[in-house]
């Protein structure tokens, strides 16, 4: 059963009808991407499938812009006001589309298809920006740095989650790879000649665990050890770990990174192991939702919309769309898909390929398109509806 609300204006009716006409194609795209998960910067099939559907609909598609082979930019319309709808399509290792990026990609296509027949009447250029490697790699940051958004006036994206929220809280994020180099030795014959890299990592983790008591609200440190020796009777000479750090904004992230760095340095100091730290190539900025766009979106949300009272205060996660929101007005709502768990869980992967999730995705795409219509000028046939 559809959860789409009734049309409000002639322009919005045209947008609704455009989505309805391509519903099967959009759902098929989501299911196909879901069934063939690809990791960041490896999303060759997903990018091609998104581009093919848009090309079939008359969009001019540029594959691999900005020297990013799995990025794409597909545009239609000739207006001076450029609206970018962002598509993500990378999966998570081991658990596939547990963040529902298949729904994000298909939803972006649906939003663009809804706006395409109205673009020239509203003075818009509508683009789908396929951005690789959101989970790790920061494809949107690279697109910004390489000039892909220089003409963008408005950025839109809708993300699946466990609940509805027009202005979710996404915090800044970065990461560190840590490596300790020690010296191997026999664990019984001459352990005194060894330098235990695993001990250095253990001390760093203990220091980080103690640091957590003093973290401010909205700050998180989480990581995994990826190497710490291969045999119990050999003093480990190498230990590695990958850690993620989150903070309310980029300045706070810089400060938190310095405090965590000191924890890793303590492990090296105590054991004599040599420490090498490699920060992530990009940092994710906090999401800055345009409040006017959020209110328009709430007004265009489907009848089934159910935003918890405290939804905007919950930390949802981090995204490189935050970097987009620092340079252009942006809207990044979350739409609930009825999953029994939150994102990054195998049960969310399963929920992201269900009719309920697809209905929610199409409803969010329509709400995004209607919000863009309101922001761009309302109904071309009704001058009183213009808001820009």
Secondary structure, DSSP 4 states (H G I P E B T S, - for coil): ---PPPP-SHHHHHHHHHHHHTHHHHHHHHHHHHHS---TT--HHHHHHHHHHHHHTT-EEEESGGG-TT-EEEEE---SEEEEEEE----BTTTBSTT-HHHHHHHHHHHHHHHHTTHHHHTEEEEEEE---TTTT-HHHHHHHTTTTTTEEEEEEEEEESSBBSS-EE-EEEEEEEEEE-B--BTTT-GGG-B-HHHHHHHHHHHHHHHGGGPPTT-EEEEEEEEE-S-TTB--SEEEEEEEEEESSHHHHHHHHHHHHHHHHHHHHHH--EEEEEE-SS-BPPP---HHHHHHHHHHS-TT--B-TTGGGSEEE--THHHHHTTS-EEEEEEE---SS-SSSHHHHHHTTSHHHHHHHHHHHHHHHHHHHHHHTS-TT-GGG---
